[in-house]
Amino acid sequence: MNTFGRNFRCTTFGESHGKAVGVVIDGCPPGISLMEADIQPYLDRRRPGKGPLESARQEPDRVEILSGTFEGVTTGAPIALIVRNRDQRSGDYDALRDLFRPGHADYTWQAKYGLRDHRGGGRTSGRETLARVAAGAVAVRCLAPCGIAIQGRIIEVHGATELEAIEAEIRAARDAGDSVGGIVEVTATGCPAGLGDPVFGKLDAAIAGAMMGIGAVKGVEIGEGFGAARLSGGEMNDPITAGGFTSNHAGGILGGISTGQDIVVRIAVKPTPSIQRVQKTVDIAGKEREISVAGRHDPCIAPRIVPVAECMLALVLVDSMLEQAKYRGPGER
């Protein structure tokens, strides 16, 4: 399953320490203005090496459009995007060739396929997300003419909610050879009512699946989320007046279908599993070992995951918009 979407289909490829990472998009409508400069800002926000609280891996992450556009607009043909890897240090992982890193997919990948790429995790690396971001940036371009905009933000890191305190938590974890997790919120504004299908094609189910498909995400909330379990019906329900809804506890989705209100999603991002602290593990032969993961790793993934979450939401929404066009005709909202 390297392909995401039904109508706006994205197939990602590449590994963390391979030659390149990229995506092929099939189903993008023609006539959408698209150049590398439209995609690059999203990749710049996601790329490593921008500051002392991120991975020191220096990747320019310059995107190339290989196909699917002509004179700056999409043609309806498959769009191929590629980003070449420039700063791999595969030797950093030589000592981990036969060890399973706690918290990573090393053990499960070996169990499934009988082999694995130990160099940064291969396809399971967070670097794979740049392909999703590139595709999501194209989705954003498709949504813009419909008046749909998406914005994400960090709302918590290891219990801290203010910027200075968040930075202090990340810095402390880095200095201790450890890591911390966080909570990210993503909001889509301007979505029309009627997106999504009831029962098995619910919009919130698609969003949850997209967010949980990001490697570091361990939980998803929409609207009140788990907080809804602590409310009464009178507190949770969103009253409807002639002027519209008076609250948005549902997070913009009812019965699996968008209400026309803001779609509000929160994700729980786990701490980076690659840490220098000594941990217990086993090797490929099942022998107990100890491990300390050196190399260049983020002490907190949450800051760089914000554009990833934004782009995954964009991919779900553009897919839903194209699906809705089948019901009401192209261009109708």
N, C-alpha and C positions, 0 to 999 in steps of 0.2 A: 504493500500500500504506500507507494510513493506519489500517488496522485490524489489531489484534494479537489472536491467540487463536482457538481453534476452538469452545469451549464457553462460556467467559467472554470475550466479544468486546468489545474496547475500540477505539473510533474516536476519535482525537484531532483537534482542529481549532484553528486560530488561528495568528497570526504574532507575532514578537517585538514589532513596533511597530504591530500591529493593535489593535482594540478590546478583544479578550479572547482567552484561551486556554482550552480546555476539552476534555471527553471525554464520550462517550456509551457506557455500559456495557450490553450486552445479554447476558443469560444468567445474571445474578446470582440465586442462589436466593432465594426469599421467606423472610421471618421472621428475617433478620439484623438485629440492632440497629445502626442507622446514623444519625448526626447529623453536622452540620458539625464539631462539636467532636472527632469521631473522626478526621477527615481533616486538620484544621488543623495538628496538631503535626508531621506529615510535611512539609507545605508550609513551615512555619516553619523547619525544618531546612534545606530546600533554597533558600529565598528569599535574594536578595542583600542587601547593605547592613547585615549584622549586625556588621561589624568592619572595621578598617583593612586587613586582608589579603584582603578580598573586593571585588567590584564595588561601587561606590558607588551604583548604581541603587537607589532607595528604592521598593520595591514591597511593599505590605502583604500581597498574595497571599491575600486572604480568599476562601474558597471558598463558593459558593452551590449548594445542591442544588435543582435545578429540577423534578425528577420522579423517580418510582420508589420513593418512600417514603410511608408513611402512619403517623402517630402514632409516629414514631421507628424503624420497622422497614421493611425492603425488602419490596416487594409482588410481585416477580417481573417487573415491567414494566421497560422501559429506564430506567436511571438517568442523568440528565444533570447534569454538574457543570461549573461555569464559574468562572473567575477573571478579573476585569477588569484590564487594564493601566492603570496610573495614572501612571507616571513615564517615559514615552517621551521621548527627546530625538532625534528623527529627524534634526534638523539636523546632528547630530554626524557623520552619514554622507554628507552632501551631496558632500564632496570625493572620496568613494569610489564615486560612482555609476557611473563608467566604468572603474574599476580592479578588478582581481582580487586579493583579499587572499591572500597565500601561506598555505597550510595550511588555508584555508577551502574551502567547497563552491561558492564563487562561480563559478569556471571551469567545473566540472562541471555545475552547475545550468544555466548559460548554454548549455553544449553540448547538454544534454538537451532543454530547453524553449524555448530561443531568447529567453528573457527571465528576469529575476530581480528579487526585491525586495532592494534594496541596504541597506535600513534594518535593520541588525543581523542580516542573513542570513535574515529571514523565517522560513520553516518549518525551516530548517537551524540556527536559533539554539538555544543551550542552553535558552532559555526554554520551548521546546516540551516539555521534560522535566517541567515542572510538571503537565502533563496526565497523564503516565504515573504520577507520584507520587500524584496524586489517585485514579487508578484502582487503583493498588497498595495504597493505604490501605484501600480497600474490600475488596480481596482479602485483606488481613491480617485484617480483621474476619471474613471467611468462614473463614479457616484457624484462627482462635483456638479455636473449639469443638472442633476436631480435635486440639488440643494442639500445633500447629505454630507455632513462633516463629522470627523472622528477625532477625539482628543483623549490622551491618556495622561496619568500622573501617578506618582508614588504617594500613597497615603500613610504608609507605615513601614519602618524597618526595625525589626527586633524590638518592637514596642515603642520606638521613638516616632514622633509625628512631625516635629519641626525640623527644618532643613539643617540647622547647625547640629542638632542632636542626632539626626540621621547620619550625617557625615562623621560624627564622633563615634557612633556605633560601628560603622564600616571600618574606620581607621583602627579602632581598638581590636576588632576581629583580625584585621590584616596583621597588626603588630604581634598578635598572639599566635599567629600561624593558623588561624581558624577562619570561619565565615559566618554570615548571618543571612536570614531570609527576610522577606517583606511582603507587603500587600500592594497591588497595583489596581487602579480603577480606570476603566475605559468607558467613555460616553459617546454615543452616536446621536447627533441632533439632526432634525430635518427628515427623519424616516417617515414615509407615509404609513397610514394604517393599512392592514391587510397583507403584510408580508409574512410568509411562513404558511405551513399546512397543519391542520389538526391531526391528532393521533401520532403517527410515527414520523411525520415530517415537521415537527414543531420547530419554530425559529429558535426558541431558547435551548432546545436539545442540540441543534446544530451549532449554536454559539458555544455551549458547554463542551461539545466534542472538539471544536476547533481550539479552544483554550487549553483543554486537557491534552491536546496533541502537542503542545509546547513542552519540551522535555522537563523543565524545572517546575512545572505547575502541578500542585497537589490538591487544589480545591478551587471551585468556581461558585460565585454567588451572582444572582441577577436580582436587581431591586433590593428588597429587604433581605433576601437570601436566608441564611440560618436564623437571622433575627425574627423572621416571620413566625417561627415556632414559639416565640415568647409574646406574641401579640394576640389580641382577640380579633374576631371577624370585623367588628366595628372599627378597630384601629387599622387593620390591614387593608380593607377594601378602599378603593379609590372612588369617591363620589363623582357622579357625572352630572353636569349642568348643561344648559344651553350653550354655555361658553366653552365647554369641554371638561376634562378631568380636573379636579381640584387638588389632587395629590398624585404621587407616582410611586407608591410602595411596590407596585408590580414590576417596576423597572422597564416599562414600555412594552410589555408583552403579556397578553392574556389568552389562555387557551392555545398557546403555541403560535399566536398571530400578533403582529405588532399593532399597537394602539394608536400610533402617531405621536406618542410622547417620546422623550429621550429614552434611549436604550442604555441602561446602566449596568455594567458588568465589573465585578471585582475578582481578582485571582490571587491565590496564595502561592507565593514563590518560595521554594525551599532553599536552604543555605547551599552554597556551592559545595559539592561533595569532595572536590579536590582540595585537601588541606594538608598543611605541613605537620600538624599534630600526629603523633604516632597512634595508629589504629591496628586492631587485630583483623586478620584476613586469612585466606588460604590461597595456595597456588594452584596451578592447573592440575596438579597431581593429588590435590586434597590435603596437602600438608599445611599445618598451621604456621602462619608467618606474621610478621609485623610489617607495617608499611607507613611511609611518610611520603606524600606526593609533592615533589618539587616541581619547578617550572613556573609558567606564567598563567596565573588564574585570577579571576575576579573574587575578591572577598565578599561581594554581594552581587547577585545576578540582577536584582530588581531594577536598577537604573537602566541597564541595557535591554531589558525585556519589554520596556514600555512601547517602543515602536513595533516590536514583534506582535504584541497583543493588539495594538491598533490595526496593524495590517491583517491579522487573522480575522478580526471583526469585519474589516472592509471586504475580505474575500467572501465571508458568509453573506453579507448584505448584497453584494453585487450578484452573487449566485441566486439569491432570493428575488432580487429585482428582475432578473432575466426569467426566472420561473414564473413570476407574476405576470410577465408580459404575455405568456401563453394563455392566461385566463382572460385578460382584458385588452390585449392588443398592444403592440409596441408604442411607447410614448405615453400611455395613459397612466395616471397615478391615482 
